[in-house]
Each structure stands twice: as C-alpha cells, then as structure tokens.
Amino acid sequence: EGMSIVESAQQGAASSLAPVAPLTRTGDPDRAETAALMSLLNNGEYAQAADRAQSITQRFPRHDIGWTMLAVALSRLGRLAESLAPWQRAAALLPDDPQTLSNRGVTLNALGRLAEAEASFR
C-alpha cells in the first residue's frame, strides 16, 4: 500500500528476476473482477483499469492477468516507459507466450531499446 503503479511493477519485475522460487500461480483473481477490468479497458477507461490491475497485481503477484492488463492500460495512457516493468513481469510469468513477448518487444522498440526488442521478438 502506498506504492505507485510504477514502484509496484518495478518491485514485481525485480522480484521476478530473483532465483528464489519458480514463478507459479498462488491463486486466481475472481472472474467477475477480471471481467470488470476487461470492460474498463474495452470502454477506454484506462486510468481506472490501471488502478484495478494494480490492485490485482498486489493481491495476485504471480498471476499474469494483472500484470498484462496493467501494462496494456499504461500503454494506452501513453505511459510506455511505465508499462515496461509490468510487461517484464508478465513475460517472466508467461515466458513462452508469443503475444506477451511481442507486446514487450513493441514497447522496448518504441522506447528505442532496439537490441532488447529484437531479443523479445525471438
């Protein structure tokens, strides 16, 4: 509590790099909550979606949906630099998911981090 979206995502991204334990789900967010989050995104309510997604990441840090939707919401708000940490966390949770890796690559490319973007596309 009290952490900004960026601080929360950066903490999550940093902890995903620590070789402490494998990244496995420790529970799933409620379907109604994820449906409400998707509705916010679909209706263009990106700031509210970012807040809701951040809440999900705090309660379910090892579940991909919160990180992915946080990254999407921040991207749609034009906050690409801030969206990178959630994309990194989502990619750590979904290392074989082509959509997540592609979205991370697109973000890295837009930020001018071309070598990292190329690696993300592979």
C-alpha positions as CSV (number, residue, x, y, z in Angstrom):
1,E,0.0,0.0,0.0
2,G,1.2,3.5,-0.7
3,M,3.3,2.4,-3.7
4,S,2.8,4.0,-7.1
5,I,1.9,1.8,-10.1
6,V,5.5,2.1,-11.3
7,E,7.1,1.2,-7.9
8,S,4.8,-1.8,-7.6
9,A,5.5,-3.0,-11.1
10,Q,9.3,-2.4,-10.7
11,Q,9.3,-4.3,-7.4
12,G,7.4,-7.1,-9.1
13,A,9.8,-7.1,-12.1
14,A,12.8,-7.1,-9.8
15,S,11.5,-9.9,-7.7
16,S,10.7,-12.0,-10.8
17,L,14.4,-11.9,-11.6
18,A,15.5,-13.3,-8.2
19,P,16.2,-17.0,-8.2
20,V,14.3,-17.6,-5.0
21,A,11.4,-19.8,-6.2
22,P,9.8,-20.8,-9.5
23,L,7.0,-18.5,-10.7
24,T,3.8,-20.3,-10.2
25,R,0.3,-19.1,-9.5
26,T,-0.7,-18.9,-5.9
27,G,-4.4,-18.3,-6.7
28,D,-6.5,-16.7,-9.3
29,P,-8.4,-13.4,-9.3
30,D,-12.1,-13.6,-9.2
31,R,-13.6,-13.9,-12.7
32,A,-16.1,-11.1,-12.1
33,E,-13.1,-8.8,-11.2
34,T,-11.2,-9.7,-14.3
35,A,-14.3,-9.3,-16.4
36,A,-14.8,-5.8,-14.9
37,L,-11.2,-5.0,-15.7
38,M,-11.6,-6.1,-19.3
39,S,-14.7,-3.9,-19.5
40,L,-12.8,-0.9,-18.3
41,L,-10.2,-1.5,-20.9
42,N,-12.7,-2.1,-23.7
43,N,-14.5,1.1,-22.7
44,G,-11.4,3.2,-22.8
45,E,-11.3,3.8,-19.1
46,Y,-7.6,3.2,-18.9
47,A,-6.8,5.1,-15.7
48,Q,-9.4,3.1,-13.8
49,A,-8.2,-0.1,-15.5
50,A,-4.6,0.7,-14.4
51,D,-5.8,1.2,-10.8
52,R,-7.8,-2.1,-10.8
53,A,-5.0,-4.0,-12.5
54,Q,-2.5,-2.7,-9.9
55,S,-4.8,-3.9,-7.2
56,I,-4.9,-7.4,-8.8
57,T,-1.1,-7.4,-9.0
58,Q,-0.8,-6.6,-5.3
59,R,-3.1,-9.4,-4.3
60,F,-2.0,-12.0,-7.0
61,P,1.6,-11.1,-7.9
62,R,2.2,-14.4,-9.5
63,H,-0.8,-14.3,-11.8
64,D,-0.2,-12.9,-15.3
65,I,-3.6,-11.2,-15.9
66,G,-3.0,-8.3,-13.5
67,W,0.5,-7.6,-15.0
68,T,-0.7,-7.9,-18.5
69,M,-3.7,-5.6,-18.1
70,L,-1.6,-3.1,-16.1
71,A,0.9,-3.0,-19.0
72,V,-2.0,-2.6,-21.5
73,A,-3.7,0.2,-19.6
74,L,-0.4,2.1,-19.1
75,S,0.4,1.7,-22.8
76,R,-3.0,3.0,-23.8
77,L,-2.4,6.0,-21.5
78,G,0.8,6.7,-23.4
79,R,2.9,5.8,-20.5
80,L,5.2,3.4,-22.3
81,A,8.2,3.7,-20.0
82,E,6.0,2.8,-17.1
83,S,4.4,-0.1,-18.9
84,L,7.7,-1.8,-19.4
85,A,8.1,-3.2,-15.9
86,P,4.6,-4.8,-16.0
87,W,5.4,-6.3,-19.4
88,Q,8.7,-7.6,-18.0
89,R,6.8,-9.2,-15.1
90,A,4.1,-10.7,-17.4
91,A,6.9,-12.1,-19.7
92,A,8.5,-13.7,-16.6
93,L,5.2,-15.4,-15.8
94,L,4.5,-16.3,-19.4
95,P,7.9,-17.0,-20.9
96,D,6.5,-18.9,-23.9
97,D,3.5,-16.7,-24.7
98,P,4.2,-15.0,-28.1
99,Q,1.6,-12.2,-27.6
100,T,3.2,-11.1,-24.3
101,L,6.7,-11.3,-25.7
102,S,5.6,-9.4,-28.8
103,N,3.9,-6.7,-26.8
104,R,7.1,-6.3,-24.6
105,G,9.1,-6.1,-27.8
106,V,6.9,-3.4,-29.3
107,T,7.3,-1.4,-26.1
108,L,11.0,-1.8,-26.0
109,N,11.2,-0.8,-29.7
110,A,9.1,2.3,-29.0
111,L,11.5,3.2,-26.2
112,G,14.5,2.9,-28.5
113,R,15.8,-0.2,-26.8
114,L,16.3,-2.0,-30.1
115,A,18.6,-4.9,-29.1
116,E,16.3,-5.8,-26.3
117,A,13.2,-5.5,-28.5
118,E,14.8,-7.8,-31.1
119,A,15.6,-10.4,-28.4
120,S,12.0,-10.2,-27.2
121,F,10.7,-11.0,-30.7
122,R,12.7,-14.2,-30.9
